[in-house]
Amino acid sequence: MAEDKCRQLIRPSALRALLSRHGIRLRGGLGQHFLVDGNILSHIVAAIRDTGGKRAVEVGAGVGTLTCALAPHLERLWAVEVDPRLIPILREQVAPWPQVEVLQADFLDLSLARFGEDLLVVGNLPYQITSPVLLKLIREREAVAWGVFLVQREVGEKLAAPPGPRASRLGVHLRAYYELELLRRVPRTAFYPPPEVESLLIRLRKLPRPLISSPPATFEATLKLVFSGRRKSLRRVLRTLLPRKDVEALLLDLKIDPLLRGEALDIPELDELARELEERGVFKS
């Protein structure tokens, strides 16, 4: 009965009527595009159930469409929503499940450690906060075991891109700590109102151990450095921090072509570079 009530939210007409009754007009600035496709919802739930996670934090719970679908499969679920106008609707929808706690808050301001360990973090991410959310998972990874998200298709594809022109700083950073799966493309029509671009369902699994051995802060600073000059060679980028002769010697020792651009390096090469920069004290404040 409760599930049936919530599944009505995937009908655009029912969702429009609900928002209208509460006098709510959606705000594009908050990236409010709600899922209205039952097939996609089922795929998301399956992807989450396959993780075996029992404690989850949902980013941007909205009116509770995904929240309600997940609740029967979890021991504890924190539904985080930043828009105070949606909180009454969300609380009404999840009322049948005592294991769900609604939090009116900005997810980016919350400490994930407060929710415990081995967390599953899920959400239909507003496009403008995708990068900050994923960076938060990297920096607070001690608390996070899994992530399942809907993201902009282009962003998801760049996250998975190998070394080369399409590689992204965030993608390299993320895959140093998490295994990344691209599960399914999601059309614009799966949302109300439809966004301008397609989405992608992705899943993250924290690796048993990171792919890097350099200090996390140094690796992050190294990525920021080499990706800051995407049109510049490594030689030119490194010269902003080191004397020319030191740059030539460093790249020779690492057997890295000085004319390569930073995005052409794979994770082991970037890790080696980060370790060498750490030894030279380049990023010390």
N, C-alpha and C positions, 0 to 999 in steps of 0.2 A: 504493500500500500504506500509506504513512505517512498520507496524507490520509484513507483509509478508517478507520484506527484513530482518528484525531482526530474524525472525523464521528460516531463512535459516542457521543461525549460529548453529542450533542444528543438522545440517547435518555434520558429521565428514569430508567429502570430501570438503565441502564448507569452513569449518573452517580452514582446512589445507591449502587450496588455499589462503585464506585471509591472514593467517599468513605468508605464503611464499611470497606473493606479497609485504609485508612490511618487508621482510627479518628478521623475528622474529623466533628464536628458543626458545621454552619454557624452563624455568629454574625450575628444580626440587626443588631447594633450596627455591623458592618462593611458592611452593605448587600449581603450576599452572595446575589444572585439571578442564577443562571447561565442563559444563553440555551440553550434546548432546542428551537428551532424552525428547521429547516433552510431554510425559505423566507425567514424574516427574516434569517438569516445570509447567504444569497445576496444579498439586497438591500443589506446592509451592505457586503459585499465589492465589489459593483458600484459603490456610492457612493464607495468608497475608490479603486477602480481608475480611475474617471473623473477623479480629481484628477491622475493622472499622477505622484503622489509616489512616491519610491523609498526614502526613509528615514523611518521612523515610530517613534513612541513610543506604546506602549499603556498606558493608565491602568487598573490593576486587571485584570491578565491572568487572574486566577483559576486555573482548571485548564487553560487554553489553548485553549478552543474557537475563539475568534476569532483567536487567535495563529496557530494551525495553518492556518486558512483564508487568512490574509493572507500568511504566510511565502513561498509560492511566487511571489508577485507583487512582492516587495520585495527590494532589494539589502541593506538593513539594517533590523533591527527590534529595538528594545529593549522587552522585556516586563517591566513594572514591577508588582510585587505586594507589598503590605504584610504579608500574613499569612504568617509563616514556615512554617506547617503545609502550605501549598499549594505551596511551592517545589519539593519533590521530585517531585510530580505534574507540575508545569509543566515542569520540566527533562526529565522522561522523555518528555512529549508532544512537545516541540519538538526533541528530540535529532536527528532526521533533517535539520534545517535549520541548517547552521553559521552562517548570517547572523543567527540569532536569539540575542540575549544576554538572559538572565534576570537581573533585578535585584531583590533583596529590599530594598525601600525604600518610603518614603512619597513618592509622586509630588510632593506639595506641597513637599517639602524639597529637591528636585532643581533644579539650574539647567539650563534647557533649552539654554542656549548650549553646554553641554558636549557636546551631541549634534550640533552643527553648525548649518547654516542650511537654510532652505526645508523645515522639518520638517512632517510630517503627524502630528498628535496624534489618537489614536483611543481609544475605550473605551465600555464599558457602565458608565456612571458611577453609583456609589453615590449615592443621592439626597442624602445629607447633605453630600457634598463637591462637588456640581455647581457651586454658586456660587464656592467657592474655586478650583476648576479653571479655570473660565472667566475669572475675574479674573486668574489666573496667565497665561493666554494673552494677555490684554490687556496686562499689564505686561511680558511677555517676548516681545512680538509680533515683535521683530526676528528671532527664530529660527524663527517659526512661519508657514507658508504656508497650511495647511489644518487643519481640525478636523472629525472625524466622530464623533458621539456618540449614544448612547441616553440620553435624559433623561426625567424625569417629564413626562407630557403637559402638565399645567398649567403647569409651569415653562417648557417649550418655547414654549407659546402666549403666555405673558407676555413672553418674550424678543422675540417678533415683533410684539407689540401696538403699534399706532400711538399717538400722543399721546391721552391720555384716562385714564379711571379704571383700565383694566387695564394701563397702561404700567408698566414696572418700571425701577428705577434701573439694574440690571445689563443689561437689554435695550438701553437707550439707550446705555450705556457701550460695550457690545459692538459695536453697529451703527455706532458712530463709527469703528471700525477694521476691521470684518469684514462682508462680505455674508453674510446668514443665510438658509438655505433650510430649510423644514420638509418633509421628504421622505416620511415614512410614519408612520401611527399603528401602535403595536405593542401587542397585547392582553396582559393579565396572564398568560394561559396560555402565552405564549412563554417563560416563565422557570420555573426550578425553584430553590427554592420560589417560587410566584407571589407577587408583591408585592401591595399593597392597591390600587394604582392602575395605570392604563395608562401606557405610555411613548410616546416620540416619537423618531424618527430625524431628527437635524438635521445640517446640513453648514455649515461656516464657510469662507469664502475671504477671505484678507486683501486689503483694498482696495489698489489701486496707490498711493493716498495717502489719509490720513485725511480724514474729512468735517469735521474741525475744524481751526482754526488757533490756538486758544488753547493754552497750555502744558498738556501732559497732566495734570500734577499739579493744576493749577488747574481744569481741566475736571472731573476726578474729585472734587475738593473741592466744586465747584459742584453737582454731582449729589447729593452727600451732603447738602448744605445744603437744596436745594429738595425733595428726596424725604423729608427727615426730618420734614416737617410736611405729610403728605398731606391732612390736613383743614384746613390753614391756607392762606390766600392768600399770594401772593408778597410782598405788602406786609408782612404780619406776619412772615414768615420772614426777610426781609431786614432788618427792624428789629432783629433780634437782633445784627446786625453793624454797622449803619450808623444814623446819626441819621435821624429821620423825614423831614426836608427833603431829605436826600441820597437817600433811597429814592424819594421822589416824583419828584425830578429825574431819577434814573437810569432809572426805568421810563418816564417821559415821553420821554426821549431815545431809548429803545429801542422806543417805540411798543408797549409791552406793557401790557395791562390789569392794573392792580395787584390786581384782585380774582381774577385767575386763580390756579389752583393750579399748582405746579411741573410736575406730570405732564401738564399740557395743552400745554406748550411742545414744539416740535419741535427736532431737533438743531441747525439753524442758529441758532434763537433762544437755546438754551442756550449755544451757543458764543459768541454775542455777549455774553450776560450774563457768561460766564466771563472774556472779554477785558476787559470793563469793571471787573469785580471785581479782576482782576489789576492793572489800571492804578491802582486805588485802594489797592493793597497790603493788601486785606482778609485774605488767607490767609498773609501773611508771619508766620513764627514769631518 
